[in-house]
Amino acid sequence: MLFHKIDSIFSRLIPIIAIAVLVLPASAQPVDVREPLRAMIAEARDAVFPALVHIESHTVEYWSGQESKGISTGSGTIIDSSGLVLTNAHVTRNGRRYMCTLADKQQIPATLVGEDPWTDLALLQLDMSKLAGYEGGLPSAAFGDSTRVETGDFVMAMGSPFALDRTVTLGIVSNTERVFTAGATKEVEHLQLDNFGQRTGLFTSWIQHDALINPGNSGGPLVNMRGQIIGINTRGGGGNGFATPSTIARDVTRDLREHGSVPRSWIGVGFKHLDRTGFDHGVFVDSVDTDGPAYAAGLRAGDVMTHVNREPITIRFPEQIPSLERDIASTRIGQAIAVRVLRSGEELDLDIITQRLELDHIGRVSLRPLGLTIADITPYRARWLRLDSTDGALVQGTRSGMPAELAQPPLQWGDLIHRVHGQPIKSISDFVDLYNSLRDSDELPEYLVVEFARRDAQMVTALRTNLPEPGDPPADLPKAWLGIETQPIVSELARQLSITTGFRVTRIYPQTTAADSGLHVGDIITAINDVAVQPTAIEQAGLLGREIRRHDIDSRATLSVVRDGATQTVDVVLERSRTTPAEARRERNRDFGLTVRAITFFDRIDNRWDEEVKGVLVEGVEDGSWAGAGGIARGDLIQQIGDSPVLGLASFKSAIETVIDTQPERVVFRILRGYRTSFRFVEPEWKPQVQAED
């Protein structure tokens, strides 16, 4: 306690001394406080900096009926020499693999010990077998007591923002019990951990500070001037940072380490502070879940709770609500909470038997061949959807052009699947197990009959299990062609340039009869076989091409051209038309979300590729697909897949089939992008995996 007081007093003296230096008379001996301050910051920094880690999380999200891989980054702190790393749950959330970069630049894989979305905290365990050095154990940082933090205290925010190296910023505590409220009534807001609506921060009174934090600082420590962790930076923006207090973080860390989760009680009540209610003591019961323990015990919305376990309570301000929520949540699950309430002027005593607090959202999965993502139904979801039970699988999205979207009627977001192929579906695991068993038994039917509910309507549809691949685009019949590009010269342009109307040759394709004919770039073609081709408007830009196509393939034609002001003739042989990129044969692979096509004559000309350059051109990559997540992009030339060279569409298809048969963990694509050869590493998810969120 004495050390804390000295630390706090010194923190407050620093700005006072600095001001005093400015107002001292010139004859006075100057007081230099820079070195003591620098020494204090350095000592606090060095107590934590060696324990900082940069976290790279390889994630899987679920959008539009498919899995989408990505990488998110954040910060963390080693809190035990055994390699435990404390960070935010939104840093680890949806992660499949984790890589931590230590202070000495070692990159060490880590596994998830547990997450607590309610406080946005998570615990990772470094793979100590991959660690070099540190015979005496890893450096770790210690927790301080956040209850002793006061407004105005100096603090440092540490982490690795923007995926950069370790940083530290200095600021002061702005508020020690910040809650987020909405509207004039100052109702406490429930924050969302992610786009799926998992609530967070219900039990947290944040430490607000102005030490600069940026994206990537999430999960990093907030440190006092004694080099202790007093908070975990979780949110920021607009010059404000918000940290989860260390008292909460320490308890959550203990539970995650022991259980992998934090067991909490739930009674199904929403509280409101007394402002504007007209009551002077207690806490206002704003809502009661009809399927919850409090409702079963007789508590009703509009009651005023005056005692909890015979202790009087009064919640006058929003800042007091998280503390009450924490007290209830920390009650042993299944234990009775004795409450006294005031209802219509009468006091009632009730015993509420707590239940386990479940996450708002749990498992999700993507059924890739069906183009369907589904989620489990939690009690929270069931309440909002007004469902009688949590049985079934909730449709989260469908993928364009895939069976779930093409079915009649198509499945939609919010549909509740309760039977597939005659089998009841109580959870997403039931659907996955059924689908995998049908595929593995080689008895996958052509259609899967799906029974589902859409609001109050009971519906049925059929999903095709194998979609026919789209055919190649129709190609034009071969016609006569001349290997040149031209620009129409109409009357006004001809007058300005003092030349005649016609078609000016802008490009002559190599390795064509036009290249051997004696035509020059800049020639103006005015006639072919004495038929004039002199456009009067830009709309006649196709006049020359149409006239050429009237002739036979391999026939000879005489062009009238104007060159340097003089008219002359050039004899050419009209070739067979070349396949254009729009007409090229294509191959689409739905597994990788990839569409490729054959290289055409025009591709080789435009990219200056000789005949030795082989491969297939990437024409399309679906957002969130395996190929897209691996970094393959439109315009890449795929030249090898795994150990198989790709010479054209046939070898591409064969290489992909080999990969699908062997199902490796990682597929290496060698591509040509621009003038550089590069490699892309694609990591498929071959079988549906239920993504748990606890």
C-alpha positions in Angstrom: 0.0 0.0 0.0 2.8 2.4 0.9 4.6 1.8 -2.5 1.3 2.4 -4.3 0.9 5.8 -2.5 4.5 6.8 -3.3 4.0 5.8 -7.0 0.6 7.7 -7.2 2.1 10.8 -5.5 5.1 10.8 -7.8 2.9 10.4 -10.9 1.0 13.5 -9.8 4.1 15.5 -9.0 5.6 15.1 -12.4 3.4 17.6 -14.3 3.4 20.0 -11.3 7.2 20.0 -11.2 7.3 20.5 -15.0 5.0 23.6 -14.7 7.2 24.9 -11.8 10.2 24.7 -14.0 8.5 27.0 -16.6 7.6 29.7 -14.0 10.9 29.7 -12.0 12.8 33.0 -12.2 15.8 33.0 -14.5 18.2 33.3 -11.6 16.8 30.1 -9.9 18.5 26.8 -10.3 16.6 24.8 -13.0 15.0 21.5 -11.9 15.4 18.8 -14.6 12.7 16.1 -14.2 13.3 14.5 -17.6 15.8 12.0 -16.4 13.8 10.7 -13.4 10.7 10.4 -15.6 12.7 8.7 -18.3 14.2 6.3 -15.8 10.8 5.4 -14.3 9.3 4.8 -17.8 12.3 2.7 -18.8 12.1 0.6 -15.7 8.4 -0.1 -16.1 8.9 -0.8 -19.8 11.7 -3.3 -19.2 9.6 -5.2 -16.7 7.0 -6.0 -19.4 8.7 -5.6 -22.9 10.5 -9.0 -22.8 7.1 -10.7 -22.2 5.3 -9.1 -25.1 4.3 -11.2 -28.1 2.9 -10.5 -31.5 0.0 -12.9 -32.4 -0.9 -14.1 -35.8 -4.2 -15.9 -36.0 -5.2 -18.0 -39.1 -9.0 -17.7 -39.0 -12.0 -19.2 -40.7 -15.1 -17.1 -41.2 -18.4 -18.0 -42.7 -19.9 -15.8 -45.3 -22.4 -16.3 -48.2 -22.6 -20.1 -47.7 -18.9 -20.8 -47.6 -15.8 -20.7 -45.5 -13.5 -17.7 -45.8 -9.9 -18.0 -44.6 -8.0 -15.0 -43.3 -5.3 -13.8 -41.0 -5.8 -11.4 -38.0 -3.1 -10.0 -35.8 -3.0 -8.8 -32.2 -0.8 -8.6 -29.1 -0.4 -10.6 -26.0 1.6 -10.9 -22.9 3.4 -14.0 -21.4 2.1 -14.2 -17.9 3.8 -17.4 -16.8 7.2 -18.8 -17.5 5.5 -22.0 -18.8 4.4 -20.1 -21.9 0.9 -18.9 -21.1 -0.1 -15.8 -23.2 -3.0 -13.6 -22.3 -4.7 -11.7 -25.1 -8.2 -10.8 -26.3 -10.8 -13.3 -27.4 -11.5 -11.2 -30.6 -7.8 -11.8 -31.5 -8.1 -15.6 -31.2 -11.7 -15.9 -32.3 -12.4 -18.3 -35.2 -8.7 -19.2 -35.2 -7.5 -22.5 -36.5 -3.8 -21.9 -36.0 -1.8 -19.4 -34.0 1.8 -18.2 -34.3 3.4 -16.0 -31.7 6.5 -13.8 -32.3 8.5 -13.4 -29.1 10.7 -10.4 -28.2 13.8 -12.1 -29.7 12.0 -12.7 -33.0 11.4 -16.4 -32.5 8.2 -17.5 -34.0 6.5 -20.2 -31.9 3.2 -21.9 -32.6 0.6 -21.8 -29.9 -2.7 -23.6 -29.1 -5.8 -22.2 -27.6 -6.3 -22.9 -23.9 -9.6 -21.2 -23.7 -11.7 -18.1 -24.6 -14.1 -16.0 -22.6 -16.2 -13.9 -25.0 -18.1 -12.3 -22.1 -14.9 -10.4 -21.1 -13.2 -10.6 -24.5 -10.2 -12.4 -23.0 -8.3 -15.5 -24.2 -5.4 -17.7 -23.1 -2.8 -19.3 -25.5 -0.2 -21.9 -24.7 3.1 -21.6 -26.5 4.6 -24.8 -27.9 7.7 -24.9 -25.6 9.2 -27.8 -27.6 9.8 -25.3 -30.4 11.6 -22.8 -28.2 15.3 -22.2 -28.4 17.1 -20.8 -25.3 15.3 -19.6 -22.2 16.6 -22.5 -20.1 15.5 -20.7 -16.9 11.9 -20.2 -18.3 10.3 -17.5 -20.4 10.2 -13.9 -19.1 6.8 -13.1 -17.9 4.9 -10.0 -16.7 3.0 -9.7 -13.4 -0.5 -8.4 -12.6 -1.0 -5.3 -10.6 -4.1 -4.3 -8.7 -6.5 -2.4 -10.9 -8.7 -1.4 -7.9 -5.9 1.0 -6.9 -5.7 2.8 -10.2 -6.9 6.4 -10.0 -7.9 8.9 -12.6 -4.8 10.8 -13.7 -2.3 8.0 -13.1 0.3 7.6 -15.8 0.0 4.4 -17.8 1.7 2.8 -20.8 0.0 0.8 -23.6 2.2 -1.9 -25.1 1.7 -4.1 -28.1 2.4 -4.5 -31.8 0.0 -2.2 -33.7 -0.4 -2.7 -37.5 1.6 -5.9 -37.2 4.7 -3.9 -36.4 7.4 -4.5 -33.9 6.8 -3.8 -30.2 5.7 -0.3 -29.3 4.9 1.6 -26.1 2.8 4.8 -25.7 2.3 6.9 -22.6 -0.9 8.5 -21.3 -3.0 8.9 -18.2 -6.1 7.2 -16.9 -9.2 9.1 -17.9 -11.8 7.1 -16.1 -11.6 4.0 -13.9 -15.1 2.6 -14.3 -16.2 3.4 -17.8 -19.3 1.8 -19.2 -20.9 2.4 -22.6 -24.4 3.9 -22.6 -26.9 4.8 -25.3 -29.4 7.6 -25.5 -30.6 10.1 -23.0 -31.7 7.4 -20.6 -28.1 6.2 -20.3 -29.0 2.5 -20.8 -26.0 0.3 -20.6 -25.1 -1.0 -24.0 -24.2 -4.6 -24.7 -21.2 -4.6 -27.0 -20.8 -7.1 -29.8 -17.7 -9.3 -30.0 -18.1 -10.0 -33.7 -20.5 -9.8 -36.6 -22.4 -12.8 -35.3 -23.7 -10.8 -32.3 -21.9 -12.5 -29.4 -22.4 -10.0 -26.5 -19.3 -9.0 -24.5 -18.4 -6.6 -21.7 -21.5 -7.3 -19.6 -19.3 -7.7 -16.5 -16.7 -5.1 -17.3 -16.2 -1.6 -16.0 -13.4 -0.4 -18.4 -10.3 1.5 -17.6 -10.4 4.4 -20.0 -7.0 6.0 -20.9 -5.5 8.2 -23.6 -2.3 6.2 -24.3 -2.5 5.8 -28.1 -3.5 2.4 -29.3 -4.1 1.3 -32.8 -5.4 -1.8 -34.7 -3.1 -4.6 -33.6 -2.7 -3.4 -30.0 -5.7 -5.5 -29.0 -4.7 -7.9 -26.3 -1.7 -6.0 -25.3 -1.1 -4.9 -21.7 -1.9 -1.6 -20.0 1.0 -1.1 -17.6 1.5 1.2 -14.6 4.7 3.0 -13.6 5.8 0.0 -11.5 5.8 -2.3 -14.5 2.7 -4.2 -13.6 -0.2 -5.2 -15.8 -3.3 -3.3 -14.6 -5.4 -3.9 -17.7 -5.7 -5.6 -21.1 -6.3 -3.2 -24.0 -9.4 -4.3 -25.8 -10.9 -1.3 -27.6 -9.8 2.1 -28.8 -10.4 4.9 -31.2 -10.7 8.7 -31.3 -7.8 9.1 -28.9 -9.4 6.9 -26.2 -8.4 3.4 -25.2 -10.4 0.9 -23.1 -8.8 -1.8 -21.0 -10.3 -4.8 -19.1 -9.1 -4.3 -15.5 -6.5 -6.7 -14.2 -8.7 -7.9 -11.4 -11.1 -9.4 -14.0 -8.3 -10.6 -16.2 -6.6 -12.4 -13.3 -9.8 -14.3 -12.4 -10.6 -15.2 -16.0 -7.1 -16.4 -16.6 -7.3 -18.7 -13.6 -10.6 -20.3 -14.8 -9.4 -20.6 -18.4 -6.2 -22.3 -17.2 -8.1 -24.7 -15.0 -11.3 -25.3 -17.1 -10.8 -23.9 -20.6 -13.8 -21.7 -20.0 -15.3 -19.6 -17.3 -18.3 -21.1 -15.6 -20.9 -18.5 -14.7 -24.5 -18.4 -13.4 -27.5 -16.9 -15.2 -30.9 -15.9 -14.0 -32.3 -14.1 -17.1 -32.8 -10.6 -15.8 -32.0 -7.2 -17.3 -31.3 -4.4 -14.8 -31.8 -0.6 -15.0 -30.3 2.0 -12.7 -32.7 4.1 -10.7 -32.4 7.3 -12.6 -35.9 8.6 -13.7 -37.6 5.6 -12.1 -38.9 7.4 -9.1 -37.4 4.9 -6.7 -34.7 5.8 -4.2 -33.2 2.4 -3.4 -32.8 -1.0 -5.0 -32.3 -1.8 -8.7 -35.1 -1.7 -11.3 -35.9 -5.0 -13.0 -36.2 -3.9 -16.6 -36.8 -7.3 -18.3 -37.1 -10.9 -17.3 -36.6 -13.8 -19.8 -39.7 -16.0 -19.7 -37.7 -19.2 -20.0 -35.2 -18.1 -17.3 -34.8 -19.0 -13.6 -35.9 -15.6 -12.3 -39.2 -15.8 -14.2 -39.7 -19.3 -12.8 -39.1 -18.0 -9.3 -41.8 -15.3 -9.7 -39.7 -12.2 -10.6 -41.3 -9.9 -13.1 -40.3 -6.9 -15.2 -41.2 -3.7 -13.3 -40.2 -5.2 -9.9 -37.6 -3.3 -7.8 -35.0 -5.7 -6.3 -33.9 -4.3 -2.9 -31.9 -7.1 -1.4 -29.6 -9.9 -2.7 -28.8 -12.7 -0.3 -30.2 -10.4 2.5 -27.7 -7.6 1.6 -29.4 -4.3 0.6 -28.4 -3.0 -2.8 -28.9 0.4 -4.5 -27.9 0.9 -8.2 -28.2 4.7 -8.9 -25.8 4.9 -11.8 -25.0 2.9 -15.0 -21.4 2.3 -13.7 -22.8 0.1 -10.9 -24.6 -2.4 -13.1 -21.5 -4.5 -14.2 -20.6 -5.1 -10.5 -24.1 -6.5 -9.8 -23.9 -8.6 -13.0 -20.5 -10.0 -11.8 -21.8 -10.9 -8.4 -24.7 -12.8 -9.8 -22.5 -14.5 -12.5 -20.0 -15.6 -9.9 -22.6 -17.4 -7.8 -22.1 -21.2 -8.0 -24.2 -22.7 -10.8 -27.4 -24.3 -9.4 -27.2 -22.3 -6.1 -30.2 -20.3 -4.9 -30.0 -16.6 -4.8 -32.4 -15.1 -2.2 -33.8 -11.8 -3.4 -36.3 -9.4 -1.9 -38.4 -7.3 -4.4 -40.8 -4.4 -4.1 -43.9 -4.9 -6.2 -46.8 -2.4 -6.0 -45.8 -1.3 -2.6 -45.4 -4.9 -1.2 -42.3 -6.8 -0.4 -41.8 -10.3 -1.7 -39.0 -12.8 -1.0 -38.0 -15.1 -3.8 -35.4 -17.8 -4.3 -33.8 -17.9 -7.7 -32.0 -21.2 -8.7 -29.2 -20.2 -11.1 -28.5 -21.9 -14.3 -25.3 -22.0 -16.4 -24.7 -18.9 -18.6 -24.4 -20.2 -22.2 -22.7 -18.4 -25.0 -25.0 -16.4 -27.4 -23.5 -18.3 -30.4 -21.6 -21.6 -30.5 -21.0 -23.9 -33.5 -21.0 -23.1 -37.2 -20.0 -25.2 -40.2 -19.8 -24.9 -44.0 -21.2 -27.7 -46.2 -19.0 -26.8 -49.2 -20.5 -29.0 -51.9 -24.0 -27.7 -51.0 -23.0 -24.1 -50.8 -24.5 -23.9 -47.3 -23.4 -22.5 -43.9 -25.4 -23.5 -40.8 -25.2 -22.7 -37.1 -26.3 -24.3 -33.9 -29.3 -22.7 -32.1 -28.4 -21.5 -28.6 -30.9 -20.6 -26.0 -30.1 -16.9 -26.7 -30.9 -17.4 -30.4 -34.0 -19.3 -29.6 -35.3 -16.5 -27.5 -34.8 -13.9 -30.2 -36.3 -16.1 -32.9 -39.1 -17.1 -30.5 -38.5 -20.8 -30.9 -39.8 -23.5 -28.6 -36.5 -25.4 -28.5 -32.9 -25.3 -29.6 -33.3 -28.3 -32.0 -32.3 -27.9 -35.6 -29.7 -26.1 -37.7 -30.0 -22.5 -38.5 -29.2 -21.4 -42.1 -26.5 -18.6 -42.0 -26.0 -18.2 -45.7 -26.0 -19.8 -49.2 -23.4 -19.5 -51.9 -24.4 -18.2 -55.3 -24.8 -20.8 -58.0 -24.7 -23.7 -55.6 -27.4 -26.3 -54.7 -28.8 -24.5 -51.6 -29.2 -21.3 -53.6 -30.5 -23.1 -56.8 -33.0 -25.3 -55.1 -36.7 -24.7 -55.6 -37.5 -23.1 -53.2 -34.0 -22.0 -52.3 -32.8 -22.0 -48.7 -32.5 -18.5 -47.1 -30.8 -16.9 -44.1 -32.9 -17.7 -41.0 -34.4 -20.9 -42.2 -34.5 -23.6 -39.6 -33.6 -27.1 -40.9 -35.1 -29.9 -38.8 -35.0 -33.0 -41.1 -32.6 -34.1 -44.0 -33.0 -37.3 -46.0 -35.6 -38.4 -43.6 -33.3 -38.0 -40.6 -34.1 -35.6 -37.7 -31.5 -32.8 -37.3 -31.1 -31.6 -33.7 -27.7 -29.9 -34.2 -25.3 -29.0 -37.0 -23.3 -32.1 -36.0 -26.2 -34.3 -37.0 -26.3 -32.7 -40.5 -22.5 -33.0 -40.9 -22.4 -36.7 -39.7 -25.3 -37.6 -42.0 -23.8 -35.9 -45.0 -20.3 -37.4 -44.4 -21.8 -40.9 -43.9 -23.7 -40.6 -47.2 -20.6 -39.5 -49.1 -18.3 -42.1 -47.6 -20.7 -44.9 -48.4 -20.8 -44.0 -52.1 -24.6 -43.9 -51.8 -25.0 -40.1 -51.9 -28.4 -39.6 -53.6 -28.8 -37.2 -56.5 -31.0 -35.0 -54.3 -31.2 -34.4 -50.5 -34.7 -33.7 -49.3 -34.6 -30.9 -46.7 -37.5 -30.1 -44.4 -37.3 -26.7 -42.8 -39.3 -24.0 -41.1 -39.4 -20.4 -42.5 -41.0 -18.4 -39.7 -44.3 -20.2 -39.1 -44.3 -22.0 -42.5 -43.2 -25.7 -42.7 -41.5 -26.1 -46.0 -39.6 -28.7 -48.0 -37.0 -28.5 -50.8 -34.5 -30.7 -52.6 -30.8 -29.9 -52.9 -28.9 -31.4 -55.8 -25.7 -33.1 -54.5 -23.7 -32.7 -57.8 -24.1 -29.8 -60.1 -23.2 -30.1 -63.8 -20.2 -28.1 -64.7 -20.9 -25.2 -67.0 -19.9 -25.6 -70.7 -17.5 -23.6 -72.6 -18.8 -20.4 -74.1 -20.0 -20.7 -77.7 -17.3 -20.1 -80.2 -17.8 -18.3 -83.5 -17.5 -20.3 -86.7 -14.0 -19.9 -88.3 -13.9 -16.9 -90.7 -11.4 -15.0 -92.7 -9.2 -12.8 -90.5 -6.3 -10.4 -90.9 -3.8 -10.1 -88.1 -3.9 -6.4 -87.5 -5.6 -3.8 -85.3 -7.0 -0.6 -86.8 -8.4 2.7 -85.8 -11.2 4.3 -87.9 -10.3 7.6 -89.3 -13.5 9.6 -89.8 -14.0 12.8 -91.7 -13.3 15.4 -88.9 -10.2 13.5 -87.7 -9.0 13.2 -91.3 -9.4 16.9 -91.8 -7.5 17.8 -88.7 -4.6 15.5 -89.6 -4.8 16.3 -93.3 -5.2 12.6 -94.3 -7.8 10.6 -96.0 -10.6 8.6 -94.3 -10.2 4.9 -93.8 -8.7 2.4 -91.3 -5.3 3.3 -89.8 -3.2 0.3 -89.0 -2.2 0.6 -85.3 -0.7 -2.9 -84.7 0.4 -5.8 -86.8 0.4 -9.2 -85.0 3.7 -11.1 -85.3 3.7 -14.6 -86.8 0.8 -13.8 -89.1 0.4 -13.4 -92.8 -0.2 -9.7 -92.2 3.3 -9.4 -90.7 4.8 -10.9 -93.9 2.6 -8.8 -96.3 4.5 -5.6 -96.2 1.8 -3.7 -94.3 3.2 -0.9 -92.0 1.8 0.6 -88.8 0.4 4.0 -89.9 -0.9 2.7 -93.3 -4.5 3.8 -93.9 -6.6 1.1 -95.6 -9.2 2.6 -97.9 -10.4 -0.4 -99.9 -10.2 -4.2 -100.1 -10.5 -5.8 -103.5 -11.6 -2.4 -104.8 -14.5 -2.2 -102.3 -14.2 1.1 -100.4 -13.9 0.9 -96.6 -14.0 4.6 -95.6 -16.1 5.2 -92.5 -18.1 8.4 -92.2 -18.9 8.0 -88.5 -17.4 6.2 -85.5 -20.3 3.8 -85.5 -18.8 2.2 -88.7 -15.8 1.0 -86.8 -16.6 -2.6 -87.7 -16.8 -1.9 -91.5 -13.3 -3.3 -92.4 -13.7 -6.4 -90.3 -17.1 -7.2 -91.8 -15.7 -6.8 -95.3 -12.8 -9.2 -94.5 -15.1 -11.8 -93.2 -17.0 -11.9 -96.5 -14.0 -13.6 -98.1 -12.8 -17.2 -97.9 -10.2 -18.4 -95.5 -6.8 -18.6 -97.2 -7.9 -16.4 -100.0 -5.8 -13.6 -101.3 -6.9 -10.0 -101.1 -5.6 -6.7 -102.4 -5.6 -3.7 -100.0 -5.6 -0.1 -101.1 -3.5 1.8 -98.6 -2.3 5.4 -98.3 1.3 5.6 -97.0 3.1 8.9 -96.6 0.4 10.6 -98.7 0.7 8.2 -101.7 -1.7 5.4 -102.6 -0.4 1.9 -103.2 -1.6 -1.7 -103.0 -0.6 -4.5 -100.7 -1.4 -8.2 -101.3 -2.4 -10.2 -98.2 -3.5 -13.8 -97.5 -6.5 -13.9 -95.2 -6.1 -16.4 -92.4 -8.4 -18.5 -90.3 -9.7 -16.4 -87.4 -7.9 -17.0 -84.0 -9.7 -18.0 -80.8 -10.3 -14.9 -78.7 -10.1 -14.8 -74.9 -13.9 -14.7 -74.7 -14.1 -17.9 -76.8 -11.4 -19.8 -75.0 -12.2 -23.1 -73.3 -12.6 -22.9 -69.5 -12.4 -25.1 -66.5 -14.2 -24.2 -63.2 -13.4 -25.9 -59.9 -15.9 -25.2 -57.2 -13.8 -26.7 -54.5 -11.0 -24.2 -54.9 -13.4 -21.4 -56.1 -11.3 -21.1 -59.2 -12.1 -20.5 -62.9 -9.2 -20.9 -65.5 -9.0 -20.8 -69.2 -6.7 -21.8 -72.0 -4.0 -19.4 -73.2 -5.0 -17.8 -76.6 -2.9 -16.3 -79.4 -3.9 -12.8 -78.1 -2.7 -13.6 -74.5 0.7 -14.5 -75.9 0.9 -11.4 -77.9 -0.3 -9.1 -75.1 2.0 -10.7 -72.5 4.9 -11.3 -75.0 5.0 -15.0 -74.2 6.6 -17.3 -76.6 5.4 -20.8 -77.3 7.5 -22.1 -74.5 5.3 -20.5 -71.9 2.6 -23.0 -70.7 -0.2 -23.0 -68.2 -3.7 -21.8 -67.6 -4.9 -18.3 -67.0 -6.9 -17.5 -63.9 -10.1 -15.8 -65.0 -12.0 -15.7 -61.8 -11.4 -16.3 -58.0 -14.4 -16.4 -55.7 -14.3 -14.1 -52.7 -13.4 -16.1 -49.6 -12.5 -19.3 -51.5 -9.6 -21.5 -50.9 -7.7 -20.1 -53.9 -8.5 -16.5 -52.9 -7.4 -17.1 -49.3 -4.1 -18.5 -50.7 -3.4 -15.4 -52.7 -4.2 -16.6 -56.2 -5.7 -13.7 -58.3 -7.3 -13.0 -61.6 -4.6 -12.8 -64.3 -2.2 -15.3 -62.7 -0.8 -18.0 -65.0 -0.9 -21.3 -63.1 2.1 -23.4 -64.3 2.3 -26.1 -61.6 0.1 -27.6 -58.9 1.9 -29.7 -56.3 4.3 -31.9 -58.3 2.2 -31.8 -61.5 3.2 -29.3 -64.3 0.2 -27.5 -65.8 0.6 -27.3 -69.6 -3.1 -26.6 -70.4 -6.6 -27.3 -69.3 -6.3 -31.1 -69.5 -3.2 -31.2 -67.2 -4.8 -28.6 -64.9 -7.9 -30.8 -64.5 -5.7 -33.9 -63.9 -3.6 -32.0 -61.3 -6.7 -30.8 -59.4 -8.2 -34.3 -59.4 -4.9 -35.7 -58.0 -5.0 -33.1 -55.2 -8.7 -33.9 -54.4 -7.9 -37.6 -54.3 -5.0 -37.2 -52.0 -6.4 -34.3 -50.0 -3.1 -32.8 -48.7 -3.0 -30.3 -45.9 -1.3 -27.8 -48.2 -1.4 -27.4 -52.0 1.4 -25.4 -53.6 0.6 -23.5 -56.8 3.5 -22.1 -58.9 2.3 -19.1 -60.9 3.6 -16.5 -63.3 2.5 -13.0 -62.3 3.8 -10.3 -64.6 7.4 -11.1 -65.2 7.9 -13.0 -61.9 7.4 -16.6 -60.9 5.9 -16.9 -57.5 4.4 -19.6 -55.2 1.0 -19.6 -53.5 0.2 -21.9 -50.6 -3.5 -23.0 -50.4 -4.8 -24.7 -47.3 -8.1 -26.5 -48.1 -10.6 -27.7 -45.6 -11.5 -31.0 -47.1 -14.3 -32.1 -44.8 -16.9 -30.0 -43.0 -15.5 -28.9 -39.6 -17.8 -27.6 -36.9 -16.4 -24.3 -35.7 -16.9 -24.1 -31.9 -17.1 -20.7 -30.4 -16.3 -21.5 -26.7 
